[in-house]
C-alpha cells in the first residue's frame, strides 16, 4: 500500500478447491468505490489505463482523438474535454481508490453583473450580459438535512458523503451483484453454489492498484473478484499502469 493511498477492507469468501471467490463482504468505503465506477466518463476510464490495455475499441477511439490535429476541433477545449473529461469530487462524493489523476475540484465563475450565470471556464462571456465571467465562487455540497425527501429524523445528522449508509455490511458476488445488509445472506449464496463447508476467509485491502484492477476486470469479466484477488496462474491478470 502506498503512503496516502485510500483503502477499503474487503472480506473474501473463497472456494479453495477452485481458487474462486464465492462472494465478499464490505462496508461503505468499498461499496461507494464500486458504485462510483458508474459515474466515470468513458474518456476517464480509458485514460486510467495504459495504451496497451484492451477495452474493446475504445482505446483506439481515444487514441484517434489524441492524434487528430487541434485544427479539426471547434475550440481548444473540445479536444481536451474528450481526452480528460472532468470528474468532480462533488459527482463522485468520494475520490476513493482511483487517485487524483482524473479527479479534481471544479472552480466555478459567476457573472459579476447579472449573478445568474455560472461556468467552470474563467473569462467566457455571460450569454446575457456579454461580459466576462470572472467571479470565483465555491460549490456547496448539500447536507443531509437539505436532501430531497429526507427528514431530520431519517438522516439523523449522518454524513451524505458517498452513496450508501455507514455501519452496514453489504454482500458482493464475484460478478459484482451487490445485495443490501438484509438481502441474501452469505450462507444462502454458499448454498446456491452447493458449498457449505471448506470456505476460506481472506481479508484484503483495496487501494489504488486494486481499485484500477477491479475497474479493468469489471469491463470484461464476470469473475472480477477472483480475477483480481485469487492468484492462481491461469487467473492472474496482466498488470495495468496509470497513464499520464
Ligand atoms: Zn451576466
Boltz pocket constraint, residues with backbone or C-beta under 6 A from the ligand:
constraints:
  - pocket:
      binder: B
      contacts: [[A, 111], [A, 112], [A, 113], [A, 114], [A, 115], [A, 116], [A, 117], [A, 126], [A, 127], [A, 128], [A, 129], [A, 130], [A, 131]]
      max_distance: 6.0
